[in-house]
Amino acid sequence: MTRAELIEALLKSCPELGSEGAATVVHEVIEAMCQSLERGERIELRGFGTFTLRTRGPITAHNPKTGEQVPLGERRFVHFKPGVQLKDRVNNMPH
């Protein structure tokens, strides 16, 4: 699902929002989630899942063209753990 498809789905269930209103709601929800993760906070959406920030330690990679060793510092990444209800819905779908 793309952002545009999410806006369309929101518009179908809440037509009174209008297209600009639905786009604003989607934008603000995503922005609030991004800001929360930037602060290192955990996001828990019951029934859907949890987003947390994790840290990956420094590694030494290599440039495939030259074979040169390249040190990469510590990095942060977003980890998503699906909730029980989401897992059940996905696993009980007909194939």
NORJO-V250587 format. One record per pair of residues at least 24 apart in sequence whose ideal C-beta (glycine too) atoms are under 10 Angstrom apart, sorted by the first residue. I is the first residue (numbers start at 1). J is the second residue. D is the distance in whole Angstrom. If there is no record, write none. Layout:
# NORJO-V250587
I|J|D + I|J|D
This chain:
# NORJO-V250587
3|27|8 + 3|30|8 + 6|30|9 + 33|78|10 + 34|78|10 + 37|76|9 + 37|78|6 + 38|76|10 + 40|76|9 + 43|78|9 + 43|80|9 + 44|81|10 + 44|83|8 + 45|83|7 + 45|86|9 + 46|83|7 + 46|84|10 + 46|85|8 + 47|82|10 + 47|83|5 + 47|84|8 + 47|85|4 + 47|86|7 + 47|88|10 + 47|89|9 + 48|80|10 + 48|82|7 + 48|83|5 + 48|85|7 + 48|86|5 + 48|89|10 + 49|80|6 + 49|81|6 + 49|82|4 + 49|83|5 + 49|84|9 + 49|85|9 + 49|86|6 + 49|87|9 + 50|79|8 + 50|80|7 + 50|81|5 + 50|82|8 + 50|83|7 + 51|78|6 + 51|79|7 + 51|80|5 + 51|81|8 + 52|77|10 + 52|78|8 + 52|79|5 + 52|80|8 + 52|81|7 + 53|77|8 + 53|78|6 + 53|79|7 + 54|78|8 + 54|79|5
